[in-house]
Amino acid sequence: MVNLKASLGNLAIDGVDHLAAIIRNRLKRIQYRPDVIPEFLAQTGLSLETEPP
């Protein structure tokens, strides 16, 4: 699994606009990979399951 931080690596940027464009691009990649959502949640200790009241 490659997350946003790992995909940026040691990146040299030309400014804030360049960085924002790169982050938008990486987030869009994640958007089309719903299989990674459970992996991210597992690292936080959160769950997609609702708890009974």
The 8 nearest C-alpha neighbors of each residue, nearest first, counted from 0:
[[1, 2, 35, 38, 5, 39, 34, 3],
 [2, 0, 5, 6, 3, 4, 35, 29],
 [1, 3, 5, 4, 6, 0, 29, 25],
 [2, 4, 6, 5, 25, 7, 1, 26],
 [5, 3, 7, 6, 2, 8, 1, 25],
 [4, 6, 2, 7, 8, 3, 1, 9],
 [7, 5, 3, 4, 8, 2, 1, 25],
 [6, 8, 4, 5, 10, 3, 9, 21],
 [9, 7, 5, 6, 10, 4, 3, 11],
 [10, 8, 7, 11, 6, 5, 12, 4],
 [9, 11, 8, 7, 12, 18, 6, 21],
 [12, 10, 9, 13, 18, 14, 8, 7],
 [11, 13, 14, 18, 17, 10, 15, 16],
 [14, 12, 17, 11, 15, 18, 16, 10],
 [15, 13, 17, 16, 12, 18, 19, 11],
 [14, 16, 18, 17, 19, 13, 12, 20],
 [17, 15, 19, 18, 14, 20, 13, 21],
 [16, 18, 20, 14, 15, 19, 13, 12],
 [17, 19, 15, 21, 20, 16, 12, 22],
 [20, 18, 16, 22, 21, 17, 15, 23],
 [21, 19, 23, 17, 18, 22, 24, 16],
 [20, 22, 24, 18, 23, 19, 25, 17],
 [21, 23, 25, 19, 24, 20, 26, 18],
 [24, 22, 20, 26, 21, 25, 27, 19],
 [23, 25, 21, 27, 22, 26, 20, 28],
 [24, 26, 28, 22, 27, 23, 3, 21],
 [27, 25, 29, 23, 28, 24, 22, 30],
 [26, 28, 30, 24, 25, 29, 23, 31],
 [29, 27, 25, 26, 30, 31, 24, 32],
 [28, 30, 26, 32, 31, 27, 25, 33],
 [31, 29, 27, 28, 32, 26, 33, 25],
 [30, 32, 29, 28, 33, 27, 34, 26],
 [31, 33, 29, 34, 30, 35, 28, 36],
 [34, 32, 35, 36, 31, 30, 29, 37],
 [33, 35, 32, 36, 37, 38, 31, 29],
 [36, 34, 38, 33, 37, 32, 39, 0],
 [35, 37, 39, 38, 33, 34, 40, 32],
 [38, 36, 40, 39, 35, 41, 34, 47],
 [39, 37, 41, 35, 36, 40, 42, 34],
 [38, 40, 36, 42, 37, 41, 35, 43],
 [41, 39, 37, 43, 42, 45, 38, 36],
 [40, 42, 38, 44, 43, 39, 37, 45],
 [41, 43, 40, 39, 44, 38, 45, 37],
 [44, 42, 40, 45, 41, 39, 46, 38],
 [43, 45, 41, 42, 40, 46, 39, 38],
 [46, 44, 43, 40, 41, 47, 42, 48],
 [45, 47, 48, 40, 44, 41, 49, 37],
 [46, 48, 49, 45, 37, 40, 50, 36],
 [49, 47, 46, 50, 45, 51, 37, 40],
 [50, 48, 47, 51, 46, 52, 45, 44],
 [49, 51, 52, 48, 46, 47, 45, 44],
 [50, 52, 49, 48, 47, 46, 45, 44],
 [51, 50, 49, 48, 47, 46, 45, 44]]
